[in-house]
Every structure is written in structure tokens, then in C-alpha cells.
């Protein structure tokens, strides 16, 4: 062989595109889910024995919903996320129709008609509304991305969200606040002109004050918030604060809460964070908040590296949903804001909530699968 031929360089290999999958996000989801089941059992065992003669009643039902949610998450994560663009309008209309129908045909619990009873199961349409708004608004903003910086276009996009927000707010103001917050966050990311949101914020504030004044019980919640110690209905708030204060730095130990033994009404629902503080202390509460921050950080990574604007907007909507719900729940439990009845994601009891929440996680994982990077 000639020397010249020996010195010939081999052609450089072309980099191969590799699909990405966010296993860190998957691990965080499973960890939060398992932690939530443990804390739910600890919190609800007393009520389970008292009402159903079964300390594991609530955790069994939550586990069933979690298994269904995990199956939905895995299926959705394997589907191309752009397929939801074609079904976004249908999903929005179905959610709007169900949220309207539940007002007239739903089962009433605690004075509110928010659920459809189907045999032994109950479904809360407002949870579906959150997912529907995310994929619908992502589609609308994606198709009008070049005009979304225009104030008129921004207002037109917001008018799509107002019907479902108004219907949900009729008997579930807290969920309506979350839906509106999701919409504002998605538009805030898509629009380059932040001044528009100051005007929008002022309008929302005025409408919120008017809406609160239309119902006496909403105004009463503000009175309870301002002085829970001396208000006759401030019992739940005070007991939650007692639980947080008595937990100290490292808590009383898992399962050792006293406030969950009938002092905090329905402790397994909105007030579960107070039991976490009592049993695991400030250390446990901070660790849980750090887990949520890690979850949000993974959403940010996926959104910033998404293959297109549509995928990024979906993940931004999911990130907004989790962030708003966590902040509002902890703020309510610590009496930073008036009681709004918002659950803590992955932790609080609620089959419909965990089912659709895990479905959202499937959407985020699906977007992560669309990320491509090259290796040589």
C-alpha cells in the first residue's frame, strides 16, 4: 500500500440525532406520588376508621386513581404531542359543556355542585378544564404567535378563556383562579410586551372584587382570614396553624400528629400540608417545597429546549398550573391568603385531581421526547 494512501484521513462521522426523555422528571413524579400516598395514609387513617371502619379507605381509593393516572401518563407520553392540536377545540368544548352541566346535574357536596356521581366513583369536570385550557390555549397562541404581541389579539385570545372561567367560577372560584392564572402565564411567555399585563391585571382585580362581593360566603372568608382567632368559623385555620407551630424543626414523627385526630376538618384534603409540618417539621416542609422547585426546574428545561413553540407552551401551562396550585395551597394553610379550597398537587386526596395531574405529566414527558440532540 502506498504511503500516501496510508496517510489518508477517514471521513468524519456525521453526528447522529438522539431523542431525549426526561427521566429526572419521571423520577420526581413517582417520588412525589409515593410520598403523597404515605402522607395521605398517615393523615386519613383516623377518618377512615371513624367513617368507613377502614384506616386505609382513602389511600386505597387514591392508589386506584394513581394507577389509572400512571397508565394514562405512560400512554400519553408515547404519543406525539402535536396530535393534541387537532383535538384542542373539541377538548375545550367538552370541558365547557361538562362544567356547565355539573351546575344543573351534578351531585351536591358541602353546598356545592361540583361532581358527577358515576356508581362508586365521582368525577370533577373542573379538573378536566385545566388540561383542556392548556392544550387549547397553546394551539391558539401557536397559530397567532406573530400577532400575539398586539393588545387586541391578546384580548381576543383571553376571550376564549373567559367562558370556561366564568362557568367554573360559579361554584368553584379557586379552580377558576387557577385556570385564569394558567392563561395569563402562557400569554405572558408568548407576548413580548409586558405592559399589556398590567392593564389586564387591573381588569382582573376589579372583576375579582365584584365577583367576591356577589356572594356573602366569599366576603365572609376574607373576614375569617383577617381575624381567624375571634371568628366563629376560623376553627380550621387556627387548628392548621397550631399543627404547623407544634411541629418545630423536625416534627413529632410520622403518624404522630394530634391535630389530624378530628381537630382539622378533612385534614386529608386542602389542609394536608399542616399535618406534614406537624409530623415532619420545618425540615420536611422545606424538603417538599424543594421537590416542587426541582419539578418546576425540569419543566423549565423541557420548555426551553422543546422542538417547537407549541410544545413549549404546553409545558409552560403545566408549569403554571403546578406552581400556582402549590403556592396558593401553602398560602391558604399558613393563612397568608383567604381560604380558597385548593389541593396540594400529588399529596392531597382527590381521585380526579391525581388522574388529570398525571395525564398532564404525560404531556410534559411527551414534549421531552421531542427534544433532539446530536452525538458524534
N, C-alpha and C positions, 0 to 999 in steps of 0.2 A: 504493500500500500504506500502511495506517495506521501511525503512529509506534509505537503500542502493539504492533502485530504485529511490527515490526522489532526491538523490544527483547525479544521473547520468547526465552527461552533454550532451546536444543536439549536434549532429554532426554539425560542422561548415558549413555554406552555401558556396557553390562554387561561386567564382566571376563570374558575367555574362558579357560577352563581349558586349560592346555598340558601335555602329557605330557612327562616328563623322561627323559633317557637319559644315563647317566654315561660320557661319552666319556673323561674323565680316567682312570677305572678301566680302560677298554678300552686306552688308550694304555700304561698301566703294565704291563698283562698282556702286550701284544705286545712291549714293550721288554724285559721280563724274559725272555720266551721267546727272543727273538733273542740276548740276552746269554748265556743259558744254552747255546744251540747253539754259539756261538763258544767259550765256555769248555770245553764238552764236547769239541769237536774238538781244542782245544789240549791237553786233559788225556788224551784217549783215543787219540790218533794212534799213540803208541808201542805200546800193547797191541793196537791194530787191526792194525798191520803184523806184530807178533810172532805173533798168533794166527790172523789171517784174511788176511794179506798185503794188507790194505787199510786205510790210515790213516783213512779216512772211514767205516769199518764202523759204529761206534757212533752217529755223528752222523746217518748215513743212516736207521738204524732209529728214532732219536729223532725225526727230521724226519717220517717216515711217521706215527708216533703223534701228533705235534704237529698235523699237517694234519687227521687224523681228529678230534682233540680240538677244533680250531678250528671244524670243521664242526658238531660236537656243541654247542659253545658258542653258535654263532650260531643254531642251531635252537632250543635251549633258551631262549635269551634272548628269542626272539619268542613263546614260549608263555606263557600266563597261569600264574603260579607257583602259584596256588591249585589247579591241576589235580593237583599232586603230593600234595595232601592225600588225594585219593581212592585214590592208589596207594601211599601210605606204608607201610601194613601189608604189602602184597604185596612191596614192595621190601625191607622188613626181613626177612621170612620167606625170600625168595630169597637174600639175603646170608647169613643164618644157615645155610641149607641148604648153600650153596656153601663157606662157611668150615668147616663140619663135614665135608663130602665131601672137601675137599682134604687133610685129615689122613690119610684112608684111600686115596684115589685119585690124589692129586697126585704130581707128579714131584719127586724129591728132589734138592736142590742144596745143597751145603755142609752136609749132615747135617740139613737142614730140608725138610719137605714143605709148600711154600707156594704152588706154582704148578700150574696146569693147562696141559699142553702141547697145543696145537691146531695141528698142522702145524709151520710155522716160527715160529709165534707162541706166546707164553706169557702167561697171564692170572693175576694175583694177586687172589683174591677179597677179601682184607682191604682193598684199596683201594676196592672197591665198598661194603664195610661202613661206611666213613667217611661216604660220601654218604647211604647208607640210614639210618644212625643220625640224621643231621642232619634229614632230612625227616620221619622217623618221630617223633622226639622233639619236633620243632616242632609236629607235629599233636597229639600227646598233651598237651603243655603248653598249647597254644592252647585245647583243649577242656576243660581243667581249670584254666584260668587263675585262676578265683575261689577255688579250693581249694588252689592250689599253695603258698601260704604256710603251710599246715598241715603239720606234720612227718610225719604218717602218709601224707598224699598225696604228699609229696616222696619218701618211701621207696618208695611203690608205683611211682612213675614211674621211680625208679632201678632197680627190679627188672626193668623191661622191658629195660634196657641190659645187665644182668649176664650173661644167657645168651650173647649175642654177644661180650661182652668176655672171658668165660671161655674160649669156644671159640677165639677169636683168640689169646689169651694162651698156649694150649697149645704153639704153636710159633712165636709172634711176639709176644713181650712188649712190644716197643717200640710196635707198632701198637695193641695193647690199651691201653697207657698213653694214647696219643693219643685213642682212642675214649672212654675214661673221662674224659679231660680236657675233651673237647668237651661231653659230657653235663653235667659239673659246671658249666662256664661258662654253658651255656644255662639251666640251672636257677638259677644264681646271679643272672642277669639278671632272670629271671621271678619269683623269690621275694623278698619284702621283708624276710625275717628271716635275717640273715647268721649268727646264732649256730648255726643248723642245720648250716651248712657246716663249722664247727669240729668238731662231732661226726662228721660224715661224713668229714672229713679224717683224724681219728684212726682210724676204722674202716678206711679205705683204706690207711693207713700200716701198720697191723697185718697186714692181708691181704697187702700187698706184701712185707713181711718174711717171712711164712710161705711165700709163693709162690716167692720167691727162694731160700729155704733148701731147697726141694724138689728143685732141680736144681743139681748141682755146678758146671756151667759158668757159671751165673748168679752164684754166690758167687765163682767164680774171677775174673769180670770186675771185681768190687769190689777184689780183691787186686791186679789189674793197675792199676786206677785209682789206688790208694794209693801204689804204687811201680812205675811202668812201666819205669823205668831199669834196675832189677835183676830184673825178672820176665822169664822166658824168652819169654812171649807179649806183651810190651809193645812189640814192634818197630814195629807200625803206629802206635801212639800216639806213640812217640818220633820217628819219621820225619815225622809230621804236624807235630809241634812244631818240628822242625828247619826244615821248609818255612816255617812261619809266622815264625820268628825270622829266617831268612835273607832274607825279603822286604824288610825295612826299611820305610822310609816310602813309597816309590813303586814298590817291586818291581824285579824283574830285567828286566821286559818281557814282553809277551805271547808265549807259546810258549817262553820261556827257562827254565822250571822244570827243575831237576835231579832233584828228589825223585820226580817222576812217572815217571821212567825206570826203573821196577822197584823203587824203594825203598819207595814207598807202595803196598801191595797194593790192586788195584781202585780206583785213585785217582778214576776217573770216577763212582763211586757215593757212598758216605757221606762220603768224605774230600775231596771236590772243593773245599770251602771253603779247605782248607790250600794247595791249588795256586793258588787265587785270591789268597791272601795273599802267596804267594811271587812270583807274576808281576806283580801289580798293587799289592802292598804294603798298608800300613795304609790309605792313601788309597782304594784300590779296595775294600777290605773295608768301610770306613765308608760309602762311596757305595752299596754293595749293601745294607747294613743300612738306610740312609736310604730306599732304594727300597721295601723291605719295610714300613717305617714309613708311607710315603706310601700304600701299598696298604691297610694296616690302617686308616689315617685315612679313606680313601674308603669302606671297609666301615662305619665308624662313622657317616659322614654318611648313607649309604643306610639303615642300620638305624634311626637316629633320626628319619628322615623317611618311613619306609615307610608304606604305606597302611593296614596293619593289623598286629596282633601276630604273626600267622603269618609274614608277610614279614620282619619284624624278627628273629624267632627264627632263620629260615633263614640270614640274613646274619650273625647273631651266631655261629651254629655254624660257618660258613665262616671267619669271622674267627678263631675259637678254633683251628680246625684249622691254618690258616697260621701263626698266632702260636706255638702250641705246637711245631709241627714245626721252625720256624726256630730258636727258642730252644734246643730240645733238640739239633739238629744242630750248631749253633755251640758249644754247651756240651760236646758229646762231642769235637769236633775240638780244642778248647782244653784238653781233659782236666779240665773243671770238674765233670763227672759221669762215671760209668762208661759204657763203650761200649754203646750200645743199638741200633746199626744203623738210624738214621733218615736218610732222604734229605733234601736241601735242595730245597724246592719250586721248580719251574721250571728248576733248574740241574742237579741230579744225573741220571744216566742211569736210565731206567725208563719203558718204554712205557705200562704200565698206570697208573702213577702220574700221568704227564702227561695221559693221556686223561681220567681221572676228575677230575683237578685242574681242567682246562679246562671240564669239564662243570659243576663247582661254580661256576666263574666265570660260566658261562651263567646259572645260578640267581640269582647276585647281580645280574647285569645285568637279568634278568627282573624282579626286585623293584624295581630302579631305574626301570624303565619304568612301574611302577605309581604312582610319585610324581607328584602333580599340583600345579602352581602356577598362579596367575592373573596374566594380563597385561591391562592396560587398552588 
